[in-house]
Amino acid sequence: MILLAILTGVVTGVLSGLLGIGGGAILVVSAVFLMDINQHMAQAAAIVAMIPTALVGVWRHHQNGLIHYPVALVLAAGALVGSVSGAYIANLLPEAILRKVFSIFFVIISIQLFWSSRKVRQKG
């Protein structure tokens, strides 16, 4: 399982860097379906796995002078409140419901991306 987790992390990192996607979503799906981890634990593991990625990203963007700290700090404060709230709500939900909420969220995101990409093609 360790080798599978390392491989999943590498693939997630490559896709995140290449496509600019949130790697946590790939990690959750991989953990649930490939590693047979329940939805709650998969979501928690994905959050933990994103810590080094976020730290490296902050360091590199800071080096390039690309962080607008006043905005970043306000966003971070909101994200902290939201993540505490979200984790609390997730822990209240049964696994089946949490998995459905997770899935519905990504269906909505997929539809939005599909329609926005059609608009880009029409303009170009």
Buried (B, 14 or more C-beta within 10 A) or exposed (E): EEEEBEEBBEBBBEBBEEEEBBBBBBBBBBBBEEBEBEBBBBBBBBBEBBEEBEEEBEEEEEEEEEBEEEEBEEEEEEEEEEEEEEBEEBEEBEBEEBBEEBEEEEEEEEEEEEEEEEEEEEEE
